[in-house]
């Protein structure tokens, strides 16, 4: 891992870092974002050892290989393009240049008295150089440079005579040589040119990398809001779409009514109520966590969705504009809600599902991990999660013959293509009828009586202490 501990760095009167600390663990992907002059390049130069901190400690493993694409290419001068590319190959590149220097000394008459030392050193360097595959280094470097568009006369010419654009290509060649020497980039002998090899490499990787960058930026924005650098808001990366990227397709878990009832019997009462809401209305877990009692008109049997909770943050607004809607309730579900209203934890915000200790909404991911998945496995179902109930709801409303336009409204999809690529509207009566038919399936009288009987034996004070909550 790479770690910075209590780093201080200053240029003149400009303070770049004051007691700065961070740790980069193996496998992590981190982006460094900041305005010009904030110290991004200085930080990288400290990582590669080109600069030192005024105070504090920088820890970089000795055997770690770092590919560093420099911005300051204008500093390249004084040696050939080939030597500059070879210099990027790390230890083997250093040995290559030392062997050249020793050979010059061996042919220098003025060094005759020191020849024993030179020959001894040459033998040791040559042995290590050969062991590391150094004698193929020059041909590999030429191959890389040819692939980047260099001609032979340019490769053997002075790097200082190149324009800034060509120097950038040399800098890229240095990185490729470093990664190739560490077996992190494929040897491109069979590809013909590095460009062809890089294109083949990029066709499989570039779109995936864009997706990784999007995920990384999503985390950066989340932490910026957590640390109050930005005002709490919807993460802007949720609005970014990457063309050509196919999301990982997960196997959909759709429950039969019998499987749903068996699963329900394995859950504590407060989670049963959450699952019944999910199954009867098709709500997302982010919407269920954000429910408050003033959102309900139990007499009119209407729920108004106005917010969602993602992670620690309350977002005033649904996932999409269509998510903010009136949802119609079946009378049997209203009875369940009225019973739950008498038993739930009372909070100032009137949350439906709050932790008894923190008075904050329970955490959906932890409930999925600690309750839903184990309950599903107990009845022979793998991968049961909150979205399983939304998939099941969609299947049920389709199975009972609900018109596609009504399905879109019930699922609250912004784009009809998300549902079935069909346009249309839906009347209140039709939506009520569809939700009632689903409730008839998932809330039969026998199950309702069973749940009420079990509820008498369950007290929120006796819930497992690991019930998750937003802290």
C-alpha angles and dihedrals in degrees: 000000000000117000137180117198122195094329120189120188129171136175109198106303094343115100112206102172131015117186089333116177134175141148129215112200127202112280096018121127115210132179122206112214128180146117124280111288095023092117104258095135091042090055092052091047089054090051092054092042099248091120134026131217120252088227135000134042132287114198120195121163112248094228094049115118114217123196106203121182105200128215095201096075092146088079090070109109143113100059141055125280088246093054091047091054092046089051088068094063094083121221096003090052091052090051091049092057093043091054090052090050092049091050090054090050091050090057093046111100090205089064096057094109091054095046096111092058092045093050092047092050091045090055093052094045093046092051093052092042092054092045091055093050093253097152089068091049098090094049090048091050092050090049091052093047093047088052090054091055103264121145123217094256090053093047092055093039131092112285089213090067092062125100121247093262093054090046088056087057090052089051089052090050089055091054092047091050091050093050093043092052088053093047090244094119123045118257102247103207095121095044094070095226138021090242091059091045093048090049091052089047093047095048088066098036115029098076090043089052091052089054090050090050091051090051091047093051089048089058092046091054090046092054092044089058092043091054090043094243086126129031113259107266142132110306104256091215088071086072094054119100123189115212116226095021117123114204117232106270111228121196108259115236110213117179128214116227089255092052091047092052091047090050092049091055090059096055134084115255098255090053090045089059092049091050092047090054090049093049097043097044106022092234122168117242089244087060095044092052090052097052117125126185094245087063088070131078096189094178092052089038094230132133119198113205112210107148147026136199122225116181106319097337131095110216114200097217136042129269087271134004089262090056090070101079147119113270119201119226130215116232092242091055089048088057090053091049093049090052091048092049089064093051107036126104111271114232134173090246092047094235114184094217115031134154111256092228105039098030087221128120115282118252114256097203093055092048089051091051099041101036118010098047095046091045090050092049090049091060093040101264122125124205100015110169141153093278089056088073092051090050089048092049090052090049093049096049089049092047093054090054101256111172113256094241090054090048090057091052093046092049088044094223116171092211121046088215088069088064108031109319090259130127128217147099135257134224121228091241092054093049091048090050092050094049091046092052090051090048089051088057099045101031107045115169093253092056091045091054090047091052092049091050091051091045090062089062096048125079124183088226088064096052114127109274091232091068099134125238141170106267 
